[in-house]
Amino acid sequence: MEQIALVSFWFAMSLYMVATVLYAYHLVAKRAVFSWYATFATGAGFLAHTAAIGFHWAASGEVPLAGAFNSLSLAAWVLVLIYFVVEHLVRLKLYGIVLVPLAFVAMAIAQISLRTAAGVELPDEALAQLDSWRVAMHVAFIMAANAGFAVGAVASALYLLLGSQLKRHKTSAFVRRLPSLTQTQDLARRAIMLAFPVYTAGILLGIIRAIEFDLDYWWFDVRVMMSGVVWAIFGLYLLLHYRRGASGRALSWLALVGLVAVIVLAVFARTLPAGFHIFGL
């Protein structure tokens, strides 16, 4: 069963890589056939990825939450799922050029981390903390929200690129194929607006689980503190947006800063041997 999961995982990675090339060809050549094949490859990769997660779950007998491999694999899965939602809503293939490669990179790092962590077992206390539906929902909500934040940050980056080109009165063939300033800003706002309450729910579930285990000084955990930073950044984004107290350019930079914080939390904070978030070590 585990071998089938591994084959499915590699098959999904290959399809995501093929989809990335096809999305790039679609952007350059602007031919509908490339767009169709890119979507097909992404969908097939998503199904293979889903099968890999399912087979791995069946082989281990436990919810695949612990470790960097599982976290990154789930993050890539959610990112592709969010992309399909975005593509359905805004009818733009452009975001696949960024989001699908991000999923591929996350899976590649996950595979490297799997080899690094071979033979490492979690202590009984950590396994007991994971054995709860609250933990499963906590991880699922955080992953989904992070994917939403990534979509918002990508749209914000495009907003900055478009604004820079328009300000200099220069437009390239690539820029003319991008969505409008209004479209990119609306997508960023919607993605972050939907992701923020999900992220808040994920944090609250994690806090409840920490209180249940009566963990000492759980609020000093590095990842807990970084989660608070991420929450504050995107909360400020929404506050400034709805109060109209900041320009679109300032909001876009704030979304990018938030994405950096998400990456720091997901990658670097995981490697610190401190606190109770030891599942990625």
LOTORLUM-735542 format. One record per atom (N, C-alpha, C): atom name; residue in three letters; x, y, z; residue number from 1. Coordinates in steps of 0.05 Angstrom, whole numbers, always signed. Layout:
N
CA	ala	X	Y	Z	NUM
...
// end
This chain:
281
N	met	+17	-24	+0	1
CA	met	+0	+0	+0	1
C	met	+17	+25	+0	1
N	glu	+38	+25	+16	2
CA	glu	+56	+48	+17	2
C	glu	+70	+52	-9	2
N	gln	+77	+31	-23	3
CA	gln	+90	+33	-50	3
C	gln	+71	+46	-70	3
N	ile	+46	+38	-68	4
CA	ile	+26	+50	-86	4
C	ile	+24	+80	-81	4
N	ala	+24	+87	-55	5
CA	ala	+23	+116	-47	5
C	ala	+47	+131	-59	5
N	leu	+70	+119	-57	6
CA	leu	+95	+132	-67	6
C	leu	+93	+136	-98	6
N	val	+84	+115	-112	7
CA	val	+82	+117	-141	7
C	val	+62	+139	-148	7
N	ser	+39	+140	-134	8
CA	ser	+19	+160	-140	8
C	ser	+30	+188	-134	8
N	phe	+46	+190	-113	9
CA	phe	+58	+216	-106	9
C	phe	+76	+226	-129	9
N	trp	+94	+208	-139	10
CA	trp	+112	+216	-160	10
C	trp	+97	+222	-186	10
N	phe	+76	+206	-191	11
CA	phe	+59	+211	-215	11
C	phe	+46	+238	-214	11
N	ala	+36	+246	-190	12
CA	ala	+24	+272	-186	12
C	ala	+45	+295	-191	12
N	met	+69	+291	-180	13
CA	met	+90	+311	-184	13
C	met	+96	+315	-214	13
N	ser	+98	+292	-228	14
CA	ser	+104	+294	-257	14
C	ser	+82	+309	-272	14
N	leu	+57	+303	-265	15
CA	leu	+34	+317	-279	15
C	leu	+34	+347	-272	15
N	tyr	+40	+354	-248	16
CA	tyr	+41	+382	-241	16
C	tyr	+63	+396	-256	16
N	met	+86	+383	-260	17
CA	met	+108	+394	-276	17
C	met	+99	+398	-305	17
N	val	+86	+378	-316	18
CA	val	+76	+380	-344	18
C	val	+56	+403	-346	18
N	ala	+38	+405	-326	19
CA	ala	+18	+427	-326	19
C	ala	+31	+454	-325	19
N	thr	+53	+457	-310	20
CA	thr	+67	+482	-308	20
C	thr	+78	+490	-336	20
N	val	+89	+472	-350	21
CA	val	+100	+478	-377	21
C	val	+77	+486	-396	21
N	leu	+55	+471	-394	22
CA	leu	+32	+477	-412	22
C	leu	+19	+505	-405	22
N	tyr	+18	+511	-380	23
CA	tyr	+7	+538	-372	23
C	tyr	+26	+560	-384	23
N	ala	+52	+555	-383	24
CA	ala	+71	+575	-394	24
C	ala	+67	+577	-424	24
N	tyr	+64	+555	-438	25
CA	tyr	+59	+556	-467	25
C	tyr	+33	+570	-473	25
N	his	+13	+566	-457	26
CA	his	-13	+580	-461	26
C	his	-9	+610	-458	26
N	leu	+7	+619	-439	27
CA	leu	+11	+647	-435	27
C	leu	+26	+659	-459	27
N	val	+46	+645	-469	28
CA	val	+62	+655	-491	28
C	val	+47	+654	-518	28
N	ala	+36	+630	-524	29
CA	ala	+24	+626	-550	29
C	ala	-6	+634	-551	29
N	lys	-18	+635	-527	30
CA	lys	-47	+643	-525	30
C	lys	-64	+624	-542	30
N	arg	-58	+598	-541	31
CA	arg	-74	+579	-555	31
C	arg	-91	+563	-536	31
N	ala	-116	+560	-542	32
CA	ala	-135	+547	-523	32
C	ala	-128	+518	-518	32
N	val	-116	+504	-538	33
CA	val	-109	+476	-534	33
C	val	-90	+472	-511	33
N	phe	-70	+490	-508	34
CA	phe	-51	+488	-486	34
C	phe	-66	+492	-459	34
N	ser	-85	+510	-459	35
CA	ser	-100	+515	-434	35
C	ser	-116	+490	-426	35
N	trp	-128	+477	-446	36
CA	trp	-144	+453	-440	36
C	trp	-126	+431	-429	36
N	tyr	-103	+426	-442	37
CA	tyr	-85	+405	-433	37
C	tyr	-73	+411	-406	37
N	ala	-68	+437	-401	38
CA	ala	-57	+445	-375	38
C	ala	-77	+438	-353	38
N	thr	-102	+446	-357	39
CA	thr	-123	+440	-337	39
C	thr	-126	+410	-333	39
N	phe	-125	+395	-355	40
CA	phe	-128	+366	-354	40
C	phe	-105	+353	-338	40
N	ala	-80	+362	-343	41
CA	ala	-57	+352	-329	41
C	ala	-58	+359	-299	41
N	thr	-67	+383	-293	42
CA	thr	-70	+391	-265	42
C	thr	-91	+375	-251	42
N	gly	-114	+370	-264	43
CA	gly	-135	+354	-253	43
C	gly	-126	+325	-248	43
N	ala	-112	+314	-268	44
CA	ala	-103	+287	-265	44
C	ala	-82	+285	-243	44
N	gly	-65	+305	-241	45
CA	gly	-45	+306	-219	45
C	gly	-59	+308	-192	45
N	phe	-80	+324	-191	46
CA	phe	-95	+327	-166	46
C	phe	-107	+300	-157	46
N	leu	-119	+285	-176	47
CA	leu	-130	+259	-170	47
C	leu	-109	+240	-160	47
N	ala	-86	+240	-174	48
CA	ala	-64	+222	-165	48
C	ala	-53	+230	-138	48
N	his	-52	+256	-133	49
CA	his	-43	+266	-107	49
C	his	-63	+258	-85	49
N	thr	-89	+260	-91	50
CA	thr	-109	+251	-72	50
C	thr	-106	+222	-65	50
N	ala	-101	+206	-86	51
CA	ala	-97	+177	-82	51
C	ala	-73	+172	-65	51
N	ala	-51	+187	-70	52
CA	ala	-27	+183	-54	52
C	ala	-32	+188	-24	52
N	ile	-46	+210	-18	53
CA	ile	-53	+216	+9	53
C	ile	-70	+194	+22	53
N	gly	-90	+185	+6	54
CA	gly	-108	+164	+16	54
C	gly	-94	+138	+21	54
N	phe	-77	+130	+3	55
CA	phe	-62	+104	+6	55
C	phe	-42	+106	+29	55
N	his	-29	+130	+32	56
CA	his	-11	+133	+54	56
C	his	-26	+132	+81	56
N	trp	-49	+144	+82	57
CA	trp	-66	+143	+106	57
C	trp	-74	+114	+112	57
N	ala	-82	+99	+92	58
CA	ala	-90	+71	+96	58
C	ala	-67	+54	+105	58
N	ala	-43	+60	+94	59
CA	ala	-20	+43	+101	59
C	ala	-11	+49	+130	59
N	ser	-12	+74	+138	60
CA	ser	-2	+81	+165	60
C	ser	-23	+77	+186	60
N	gly	-49	+78	+178	61
CA	gly	-71	+74	+197	61
C	gly	-76	+99	+215	61
N	glu	-63	+121	+208	62
CA	glu	-66	+145	+224	62
C	glu	-70	+169	+205	62
N	val	-84	+189	+215	63
CA	val	-87	+213	+199	63
C	val	-60	+225	+192	63
N	pro	-54	+230	+166	64
CA	pro	-28	+239	+158	64
C	pro	-24	+269	+164	64
N	leu	-17	+274	+189	65
CA	leu	-13	+302	+198	65
C	leu	+16	+307	+207	65
N	ala	+29	+287	+219	66
CA	ala	+55	+291	+231	66
C	ala	+77	+292	+210	66
N	gly	+97	+308	+215	67
CA	gly	+121	+309	+198	67
C	gly	+119	+329	+176	67
N	ala	+142	+337	+166	68
CA	ala	+144	+357	+145	68
C	ala	+132	+346	+119	68
N	phe	+137	+320	+114	69
CA	phe	+127	+308	+89	69
C	phe	+96	+311	+87	69
N	asn	+82	+302	+108	70
CA	asn	+53	+303	+107	70
C	asn	+43	+332	+106	70
N	ser	+56	+350	+121	71
CA	ser	+47	+378	+121	71
C	ser	+50	+391	+94	71
N	leu	+73	+387	+81	72
CA	leu	+78	+399	+55	72
C	leu	+61	+386	+33	72
N	ser	+57	+360	+35	73
CA	ser	+40	+346	+16	73
C	ser	+11	+356	+17	73
N	leu	+1	+359	+42	74
CA	leu	-26	+370	+45	74
C	leu	-28	+399	+36	74
N	ala	-6	+414	+41	75
CA	ala	-6	+442	+32	75
C	ala	-8	+444	+2	75
N	ala	+7	+427	-12	76
CA	ala	+7	+427	-41	76
C	ala	-21	+418	-51	76
N	trp	-33	+398	-38	77
CA	trp	-60	+389	-46	77
C	trp	-80	+411	-43	77
N	val	-80	+425	-21	78
CA	val	-99	+446	-16	78
C	val	-94	+469	-36	78
N	leu	-69	+475	-42	79
CA	leu	-62	+497	-61	79
C	leu	-74	+492	-88	79
N	val	-72	+467	-98	80
CA	val	-84	+460	-124	80
C	val	-114	+462	-123	80
N	leu	-126	+452	-100	81
CA	leu	-155	+454	-97	81
C	leu	-164	+483	-98	81
N	ile	-150	+500	-84	82
CA	ile	-157	+529	-83	82
C	ile	-154	+540	-112	82
N	tyr	-133	+532	-126	83
CA	tyr	-129	+542	-153	83
C	tyr	-153	+536	-171	83
N	phe	-164	+511	-169	84
CA	phe	-187	+504	-185	84
C	phe	-211	+521	-179	84
N	val	-214	+528	-153	85
CA	val	-236	+546	-145	85
C	val	-232	+573	-157	85
N	val	-207	+583	-156	86
CA	val	-201	+610	-167	86
C	val	-206	+610	-197	86
N	glu	-196	+589	-211	87
CA	glu	-199	+588	-240	87
C	glu	-229	+587	-247	87
N	his	-245	+573	-231	88
CA	his	-273	+572	-237	88
C	his	-287	+599	-233	88
N	leu	-277	+614	-213	89
CA	leu	-290	+640	-206	89
C	leu	-282	+662	-225	89
N	val	-256	+664	-231	90
CA	val	-247	+686	-247	90
C	val	-241	+679	-276	90
N	arg	-242	+654	-283	91
CA	arg	-239	+645	-311	91
C	arg	-212	+654	-322	91
N	leu	-191	+652	-306	92
CA	leu	-164	+660	-315	92
C	leu	-145	+637	-311	92
N	lys	-130	+629	-332	93
CA	lys	-110	+608	-329	93
C	lys	-84	+618	-318	93
N	leu	-81	+644	-317	94
CA	leu	-55	+656	-310	94
C	leu	-45	+647	-283	94
N	tyr	-62	+645	-264	95
CA	tyr	-53	+638	-237	95
C	tyr	-42	+610	-235	95
N	gly	-49	+593	-254	96
CA	gly	-37	+566	-255	96
C	gly	-8	+566	-260	96
N	ile	+2	+587	-273	97
CA	ile	+31	+590	-278	97
C	ile	+47	+593	-252	97
N	val	+34	+604	-232	98
CA	val	+47	+609	-206	98
C	val	+39	+588	-185	98
N	leu	+14	+582	-183	99
CA	leu	+4	+565	-161	99
C	leu	+11	+536	-165	99
N	val	+8	+526	-190	100
CA	val	+15	+498	-195	100
C	val	+45	+492	-191	100
N	pro	+63	+510	-200	101
CA	pro	+91	+506	-194	101
C	pro	+97	+507	-164	101
N	leu	+83	+524	-149	102
CA	leu	+86	+524	-120	102
C	leu	+79	+497	-108	102
N	ala	+57	+485	-118	103
CA	ala	+50	+459	-108	103
C	ala	+71	+438	-114	103
N	phe	+83	+440	-138	104
CA	phe	+104	+422	-146	104
C	phe	+128	+425	-128	104
N	val	+136	+450	-122	105
CA	val	+159	+455	-105	105
C	val	+154	+444	-77	105
N	ala	+130	+448	-67	106
CA	ala	+123	+438	-40	106
C	ala	+125	+408	-39	106
N	met	+116	+394	-60	107
CA	met	+118	+365	-61	107
C	met	+147	+356	-63	107
N	ala	+164	+370	-78	108
CA	ala	+192	+363	-80	108
C	ala	+206	+366	-54	108
N	ile	+200	+388	-39	109
CA	ile	+212	+391	-13	109
C	ile	+202	+370	+6	109
N	ala	+177	+363	+3	110
CA	ala	+165	+341	+20	110
C	ala	+180	+315	+16	110
N	gln	+186	+309	-9	111
CA	gln	+201	+284	-15	111
C	gln	+229	+285	-3	111
N	ile	+242	+308	-4	112
CA	ile	+269	+310	+8	112
C	ile	+267	+307	+38	112
N	ser	+247	+319	+50	113
CA	ser	+244	+317	+80	113
C	ser	+237	+289	+88	113
N	leu	+223	+274	+71	114
CA	leu	+217	+246	+77	114
C	leu	+242	+229	+80	114
N	arg	+261	+234	+62	115
CA	arg	+287	+219	+63	115
C	arg	+303	+228	+88	115
N	thr	+302	+254	+94	116
CA	thr	+317	+264	+117	116
C	thr	+306	+252	+143	116
N	ala	+280	+250	+144	117
CA	ala	+267	+241	+169	117
C	ala	+262	+211	+171	117
N	ala	+275	+196	+153	118
CA	ala	+271	+167	+153	118
C	ala	+280	+155	+180	118
N	gly	+262	+139	+191	119
CA	gly	+269	+125	+216	119
C	gly	+263	+142	+241	119
N	val	+254	+166	+238	120
CA	val	+248	+183	+261	120
C	val	+220	+177	+271	120
N	glu	+216	+173	+296	121
CA	glu	+190	+167	+308	121
C	glu	+183	+188	+328	121
N	leu	+157	+194	+329	122
CA	leu	+148	+214	+349	122
C	leu	+145	+201	+376	122
N	pro	+149	+216	+397	123
CA	pro	+145	+205	+424	123
C	pro	+115	+201	+429	123
N	asp	+109	+185	+450	124
CA	asp	+81	+178	+456	124
C	asp	+65	+203	+462	124
N	glu	+77	+223	+476	125
CA	glu	+63	+247	+483	125
C	glu	+54	+262	+458	125
N	ala	+71	+263	+438	126
CA	ala	+64	+278	+414	126
C	ala	+42	+263	+399	126
N	leu	+43	+236	+398	127
CA	leu	+22	+221	+385	127
C	leu	-4	+225	+399	127
N	ala	-4	+227	+425	128
CA	ala	-29	+231	+440	128
C	ala	-41	+259	+434	128
N	gln	-24	+279	+430	129
CA	gln	-33	+305	+423	129
C	gln	-46	+305	+395	129
N	leu	-36	+289	+377	130
CA	leu	-46	+288	+350	130
C	leu	-72	+272	+348	130
N	asp	-78	+256	+367	131
CA	asp	-101	+238	+366	131
C	asp	-126	+252	+374	131
N	ser	-136	+269	+356	132
CA	ser	-160	+285	+361	132
C	ser	-171	+297	+335	132
N	trp	-197	+298	+333	133
CA	trp	-209	+310	+309	133
C	trp	-203	+340	+308	133
N	arg	-199	+352	+332	134
CA	arg	-192	+380	+332	134
C	arg	-165	+386	+319	134
N	val	-146	+368	+323	135
CA	val	-120	+371	+310	135
C	val	-123	+369	+280	135
N	ala	-139	+349	+271	136
CA	ala	-143	+345	+242	136
C	ala	-156	+370	+230	136
N	met	-176	+381	+243	137
CA	met	-189	+405	+233	137
C	met	-170	+430	+235	137
N	his	-155	+431	+256	138
CA	his	-135	+452	+260	138
C	his	-116	+453	+236	138
N	val	-105	+430	+229	139
CA	val	-86	+429	+207	139
C	val	-100	+435	+181	139
N	ala	-123	+424	+176	140
CA	ala	-138	+428	+151	140
C	ala	-145	+458	+148	140
N	phe	-154	+471	+169	141
CA	phe	-161	+499	+167	141
C	phe	-136	+516	+161	141
N	ile	-114	+510	+175	142
CA	ile	-90	+526	+171	142
C	ile	-79	+523	+143	142
N	met	-79	+498	+132	143
CA	met	-70	+493	+105	143
C	met	-87	+508	+85	143
N	ala	-114	+506	+88	144
CA	ala	-132	+519	+69	144
C	ala	-128	+549	+70	144
N	ala	-125	+560	+94	145
CA	ala	-122	+589	+97	145
C	ala	-95	+598	+84	145
N	asn	-74	+582	+89	146
CA	asn	-48	+589	+77	146
C	asn	-50	+590	+46	146
N	ala	-64	+570	+35	147
CA	ala	-68	+570	+6	147
C	ala	-83	+595	-3	147
N	gly	-103	+603	+12	148
CA	gly	-118	+627	+6	148
C	gly	-100	+652	+8	148
N	phe	-83	+653	+28	149
CA	phe	-65	+676	+31	149
C	phe	-45	+676	+7	149
N	ala	-37	+653	-2	150
CA	ala	-18	+651	-25	150
C	ala	-31	+662	-50	150
N	val	-57	+655	-54	151
CA	val	-71	+665	-77	151
C	val	-73	+696	-75	151
N	gly	-80	+706	-52	152
CA	gly	-82	+735	-48	152
C	gly	-55	+749	-53	152
N	ala	-33	+736	-44	153
CA	ala	-7	+748	-48	153
C	ala	+1	+748	-78	153
N	val	-5	+726	-92	154
CA	val	+1	+725	-120	154
C	val	-14	+747	-135	154
N	ala	-40	+750	-129	155
CA	ala	-56	+771	-142	155
C	ala	-45	+799	-135	155
N	ser	-35	+802	-110	156
CA	ser	-24	+827	-102	156
C	ser	+2	+833	-117	156
N	ala	+18	+813	-122	157
CA	ala	+43	+816	-137	157
C	ala	+37	+825	-166	157
N	leu	+16	+813	-178	158
CA	leu	+7	+821	-204	158
C	leu	-3	+850	-204	158
N	tyr	-16	+858	-183	159
CA	tyr	-26	+885	-181	159
C	tyr	-3	+905	-181	159
N	leu	+18	+898	-166	160
CA	leu	+42	+916	-165	160
C	leu	+55	+917	-193	160
N	leu	+57	+894	-206	161
CA	leu	+69	+894	-233	161
C	leu	+54	+910	-253	161
N	leu	+27	+907	-253	162
CA	leu	+10	+923	-271	162
C	leu	+12	+952	-265	162
N	gly	+11	+959	-239	163
CA	gly	+12	+987	-231	163
C	gly	+39	+1000	-239	163
N	ser	+60	+985	-237	164
CA	ser	+87	+996	-245	164
C	ser	+88	+1001	-275	164
N	gln	+77	+982	-290	165
CA	gln	+77	+985	-319	165
C	gln	+60	+1009	-328	165
N	leu	+36	+1011	-316	166
CA	leu	+19	+1033	-324	166
C	leu	+30	+1060	-316	166
N	lys	+43	+1061	-293	167
CA	lys	+55	+1086	-284	167
C	lys	+77	+1096	-302	167
N	arg	+92	+1077	-314	168
CA	arg	+113	+1085	-333	168
C	arg	+103	+1086	-361	168
N	his	+77	+1082	-365	169
CA	his	+65	+1082	-392	169
C	his	+79	+1063	-411	169
N	lys	+86	+1040	-400	170
CA	lys	+98	+1019	-416	170
C	lys	+83	+993	-411	170
N	thr	+76	+980	-433	171
CA	thr	+62	+954	-431	171
C	thr	+75	+935	-450	171
N	ser	+82	+911	-440	172
CA	ser	+93	+890	-457	172
C	ser	+71	+871	-465	172
N	ala	+77	+852	-483	173
CA	ala	+57	+832	-491	173
C	ala	+48	+816	-467	173
N	phe	+67	+810	-449	174
CA	phe	+61	+794	-425	174
C	phe	+41	+810	-408	174
N	val	+46	+835	-403	175
CA	val	+29	+851	-385	175
C	val	+1	+854	-397	175
N	arg	-1	+856	-424	176
CA	arg	-27	+859	-436	176
C	arg	-45	+835	-433	176
N	arg	-32	+812	-427	177
CA	arg	-48	+788	-423	177
C	arg	-55	+783	-394	177
N	leu	-46	+801	-377	178
CA	leu	-53	+799	-348	178
C	leu	-81	+810	-344	178
N	pro	-94	+801	-322	179
CA	pro	-120	+813	-315	179
C	pro	-117	+843	-308	179
N	ser	-139	+857	-305	180
CA	ser	-138	+885	-299	180
C	ser	-131	+890	-270	180
N	leu	-125	+916	-264	181
CA	leu	-119	+923	-236	181
C	leu	-143	+916	-218	181
N	thr	-166	+922	-227	182
CA	thr	-190	+917	-211	182
C	thr	-194	+887	-206	182
N	gln	-189	+870	-227	183
CA	gln	-192	+842	-223	183
C	gln	-172	+831	-203	183
N	thr	-147	+839	-205	184
CA	thr	-126	+829	-187	184
C	thr	-131	+838	-158	184
N	gln	-140	+863	-155	185
CA	gln	-145	+872	-128	185
C	gln	-169	+858	-116	185
N	asp	-190	+854	-132	186
CA	asp	-214	+840	-123	186
C	asp	-207	+811	-115	186
N	leu	-191	+798	-131	187
CA	leu	-184	+770	-125	187
C	leu	-168	+769	-99	187
N	ala	-149	+787	-95	188
CA	ala	-133	+788	-71	188
C	ala	-151	+792	-47	188
N	arg	-169	+811	-49	189
CA	arg	-187	+817	-26	189
C	arg	-205	+793	-20	189
N	arg	-216	+781	-40	190
CA	arg	-234	+758	-35	190
C	arg	-219	+734	-24	190
N	ala	-195	+729	-34	191
CA	ala	-180	+706	-24	191
C	ala	-173	+710	+5	191
N	ile	-163	+733	+12	192
CA	ile	-155	+739	+40	192
C	ile	-180	+741	+58	192
N	met	-201	+752	+48	193
CA	met	-226	+754	+64	193
C	met	-237	+727	+71	193
N	leu	-235	+707	+52	194
CA	leu	-245	+680	+58	194
C	leu	-225	+665	+75	194
N	ala	-199	+670	+71	195
CA	ala	-179	+654	+86	195
C	ala	-176	+663	+115	195
N	phe	-181	+688	+120	196
CA	phe	-176	+699	+148	196
C	phe	-194	+685	+169	196
N	pro	-220	+683	+165	197
CA	pro	-236	+669	+186	197
C	pro	-229	+640	+188	197
N	val	-221	+627	+166	198
CA	val	-213	+599	+167	198
C	val	-188	+596	+184	198
N	tyr	-169	+615	+180	199
CA	tyr	-144	+615	+195	199
C	tyr	-150	+620	+225	199
N	thr	-168	+638	+230	200
CA	thr	-176	+644	+258	200
C	thr	-187	+619	+271	200
N	ala	-205	+604	+257	201
CA	ala	-216	+580	+268	201
C	ala	-194	+559	+273	201
N	gly	-175	+557	+255	202
CA	gly	-153	+538	+258	202
C	gly	-136	+544	+283	202
N	ile	-131	+570	+287	203
CA	ile	-116	+578	+311	203
C	ile	-131	+572	+337	203
N	leu	-157	+577	+337	204
CA	leu	-173	+572	+360	204
C	leu	-175	+542	+367	204
N	leu	-177	+526	+347	205
CA	leu	-177	+497	+352	205
C	leu	-150	+488	+363	205
N	gly	-128	+499	+354	206
CA	gly	-102	+492	+365	206
C	gly	-99	+501	+394	206
N	ile	-110	+525	+400	207
CA	ile	-109	+535	+427	207
C	ile	-125	+517	+446	207
N	ile	-149	+508	+436	208
CA	ile	-165	+491	+453	208
C	ile	-151	+465	+459	208
N	arg	-137	+454	+438	209
CA	arg	-123	+429	+442	209
C	arg	-100	+432	+462	209
N	ala	-86	+455	+461	210
CA	ala	-64	+460	+479	210
C	ala	-74	+463	+508	210
N	ile	-97	+476	+511	211
CA	ile	-109	+479	+538	211
C	ile	-118	+452	+549	211
N	glu	-129	+435	+531	212
CA	glu	-137	+408	+539	212
C	glu	-114	+392	+551	212
N	phe	-91	+395	+540	213
CA	phe	-68	+380	+549	213
C	phe	-53	+395	+572	213
N	asp	-63	+418	+579	214
CA	asp	-52	+434	+601	214
C	asp	-22	+438	+597	214
N	leu	-15	+447	+572	215
CA	leu	+13	+451	+566	215
C	leu	+23	+477	+578	215
N	asp	+46	+476	+591	216
CA	asp	+57	+500	+604	216
C	asp	+68	+519	+583	216
N	tyr	+61	+544	+586	217
CA	tyr	+71	+566	+570	217
C	tyr	+69	+560	+540	217
N	trp	+46	+549	+532	218
CA	trp	+42	+542	+504	218
C	trp	+43	+566	+486	218
N	trp	+36	+590	+497	219
CA	trp	+36	+614	+481	219
C	trp	+65	+624	+474	219
N	phe	+86	+612	+486	220
CA	phe	+113	+619	+479	220
C	phe	+124	+601	+457	220
N	asp	+108	+582	+448	221
CA	asp	+117	+565	+426	221
C	asp	+122	+583	+401	221
N	val	+144	+577	+387	222
CA	val	+152	+594	+364	222
C	val	+130	+595	+343	222
N	arg	+118	+573	+337	223
CA	arg	+98	+572	+316	223
C	arg	+72	+585	+325	223
N	val	+66	+584	+350	224
CA	val	+43	+598	+361	224
C	val	+46	+628	+357	224
N	met	+70	+638	+365	225
CA	met	+75	+667	+363	225
C	met	+76	+676	+334	225
N	met	+88	+660	+316	226
CA	met	+88	+667	+288	226
C	met	+60	+666	+276	226
N	ser	+43	+648	+286	227
CA	ser	+15	+647	+276	227
C	ser	+1	+673	+284	227
N	gly	+7	+683	+308	228
CA	gly	-4	+709	+316	228
C	gly	+5	+731	+298	228
N	val	+30	+730	+289	229
CA	val	+40	+751	+270	229
C	val	+26	+750	+244	229
N	val	+22	+725	+233	230
CA	val	+8	+722	+207	230
C	val	-21	+732	+210	230
N	trp	-34	+725	+232	231
CA	trp	-62	+733	+237	231
C	trp	-63	+764	+238	231
N	ala	-45	+776	+252	232
CA	ala	-45	+805	+254	232
C	ala	-40	+819	+228	232
N	ile	-22	+809	+211	233
CA	ile	-17	+821	+185	233
C	ile	-41	+821	+167	233
N	phe	-54	+798	+164	234
CA	phe	-77	+796	+146	234
C	phe	-102	+809	+159	234
N	gly	-103	+809	+185	235
CA	gly	-124	+824	+198	235
C	gly	-122	+854	+193	235
N	leu	-97	+864	+194	236
CA	leu	-92	+892	+187	236
C	leu	-99	+898	+158	236
N	tyr	-93	+879	+140	237
CA	tyr	-99	+882	+112	237
C	tyr	-129	+887	+108	237
N	leu	-145	+870	+121	238
CA	leu	-174	+872	+118	238
C	leu	-184	+898	+131	238
N	leu	-173	+905	+154	239
CA	leu	-181	+929	+168	239
C	leu	-176	+954	+151	239
N	leu	-152	+955	+140	240
CA	leu	-145	+978	+123	240
C	leu	-162	+979	+98	240
N	his	-167	+956	+87	241
CA	his	-183	+955	+62	241
C	his	-211	+965	+66	241
N	tyr	-224	+955	+87	242
CA	tyr	-252	+962	+90	242
C	tyr	-256	+990	+102	242
N	arg	-235	+1000	+115	243
CA	arg	-236	+1028	+124	243
C	arg	-225	+1047	+103	243
N	arg	-216	+1035	+81	244
CA	arg	-205	+1051	+59	244
C	arg	-183	+1070	+69	244
N	gly	-166	+1060	+87	245
CA	gly	-145	+1076	+99	245
C	gly	-118	+1072	+86	245
N	ala	-117	+1056	+64	246
CA	ala	-91	+1050	+51	246
C	ala	-96	+1048	+21	246
N	ser	-75	+1053	+6	247
CA	ser	-77	+1050	-23	247
C	ser	-75	+1021	-31	247
N	gly	-82	+1015	-56	248
CA	gly	-80	+988	-66	248
C	gly	-51	+978	-66	248
N	arg	-33	+996	-71	249
CA	arg	-4	+989	-71	249
C	arg	+5	+981	-43	249
N	ala	-3	+997	-23	250
CA	ala	+5	+990	+5	250
C	ala	-7	+964	+14	250
N	leu	-32	+959	+6	251
CA	leu	-45	+934	+14	251
C	leu	-31	+910	+0	251
N	ser	-23	+914	-25	252
CA	ser	-9	+892	-39	252
C	ser	+17	+885	-26	252
N	trp	+32	+905	-18	253
CA	trp	+57	+900	-4	253
C	trp	+52	+886	+23	253
N	leu	+31	+894	+36	254
CA	leu	+24	+881	+62	254
C	leu	+17	+852	+58	254
N	ala	+3	+845	+36	255
CA	ala	-4	+817	+30	255
C	ala	+22	+801	+25	255
N	leu	+41	+813	+11	256
CA	leu	+66	+799	+6	256
C	leu	+82	+795	+31	256
N	val	+82	+815	+49	257
CA	val	+95	+811	+75	257
C	val	+82	+788	+91	257
N	gly	+55	+787	+89	258
CA	gly	+41	+765	+102	258
C	gly	+49	+738	+91	258
N	leu	+53	+736	+64	259
CA	leu	+61	+711	+53	259
C	leu	+89	+703	+62	259
N	val	+107	+722	+65	260
CA	val	+134	+717	+75	260
C	val	+131	+705	+104	260
N	ala	+113	+717	+120	261
CA	ala	+109	+707	+147	261
C	ala	+98	+679	+147	261
N	val	+81	+673	+128	262
CA	val	+70	+646	+126	262
C	val	+92	+626	+119	262
N	ile	+110	+634	+100	263
CA	ile	+132	+616	+92	263
C	ile	+151	+612	+116	263
N	val	+157	+633	+130	264
CA	val	+175	+631	+154	264
C	val	+163	+612	+174	264
N	leu	+136	+614	+178	265
CA	leu	+123	+597	+197	265
C	leu	+123	+568	+188	265
N	ala	+118	+564	+162	266
CA	ala	+115	+537	+152	266
C	ala	+142	+522	+148	266
N	val	+163	+537	+144	267
CA	val	+189	+525	+138	267
C	val	+209	+528	+161	267
N	phe	+215	+553	+167	268
CA	phe	+237	+558	+185	268
C	phe	+229	+553	+214	268
N	ala	+206	+562	+222	269
CA	ala	+197	+558	+250	269
C	ala	+195	+529	+256	269
N	arg	+189	+513	+236	270
CA	arg	+186	+484	+240	270
C	arg	+212	+470	+248	270
N	thr	+235	+482	+240	271
CA	thr	+261	+469	+245	271
C	thr	+272	+474	+273	271
N	leu	+259	+493	+288	272
CA	leu	+269	+499	+315	272
C	leu	+261	+478	+335	272
N	pro	+280	+466	+349	273
CA	pro	+273	+445	+369	273
C	pro	+263	+457	+395	273
N	ala	+241	+472	+393	274
CA	ala	+230	+485	+417	274
C	ala	+200	+486	+416	274
N	gly	+187	+486	+439	275
CA	gly	+158	+487	+440	275
C	gly	+146	+459	+436	275
N	phe	+119	+458	+434	276
CA	phe	+106	+432	+431	276
C	phe	+99	+425	+402	276
N	his	+105	+443	+383	277
CA	his	+101	+437	+355	277
C	his	+126	+422	+345	277
N	ile	+129	+398	+353	278
CA	ile	+153	+382	+347	278
C	ile	+148	+362	+324	278
N	phe	+124	+364	+312	279
CA	phe	+116	+344	+293	279
C	phe	+131	+345	+267	279
N	gly	+144	+367	+261	280
CA	gly	+159	+369	+236	280
C	gly	+188	+364	+239	280
N	leu	+198	+358	+263	281
CA	leu	+226	+353	+268	281
C	leu	+234	+325	+260	281
// end
